[in-house]
Amino acid sequence: MTPTSGDGVTNQRFGNFELVTYSGMKFEDEDGDGVKDETTLAWRSGGRVAVTLSDTSGRRARTLLTDGPPEGSVTWDGRDDE
């Protein structure tokens, strides 16, 4: 339907809208706490790699890799060292 100036229009719905984009990730929340516990870290560098995770205070939480290749990945299960 293409109305022209002066045409009456009935039985039509008009409204304002805004296009939006949603983004995020889907993951299996096995313990039901709403947190994605496992993640994969990937890197590419010029030499050997060490991967150490620290908490917000700067304390070492977990060492995932001590002498890794220049390119690769490692999966972290979300847990600190015990």
Backbone hydrogen bonds, N-H to C=O, Kabsch-Sander energy under -0.5 kcal/mol:
donor,donor_aa,acceptor,acceptor_aa,energy
7,D,4,T,-2.4
29,D,27,F,-0.7
30,E,28,E,-1.3
32,G,29,D,-1.1
37,D,35,V,-1.1
39,T,76,W,-2.3
41,L,74,V,-3.1
43,W,72,G,-2.4
45,S,70,P,-2.8
49,V,68,G,-1.7
51,V,65,L,-2.3
52,T,50,A,-0.6
53,L,62,R,-3.6
55,D,59,R,-2.7
58,G,55,D,-2.1
61,A,53,L,-3.3
62,R,53,L,-1.8
64,L,51,V,-2.6
64,L,62,R,-0.6
65,L,51,V,-1.6
68,G,49,V,-3.6
72,G,43,W,-1.7
74,V,41,L,-2.3
76,W,39,T,-3.4
81,D,61,A,-3.1
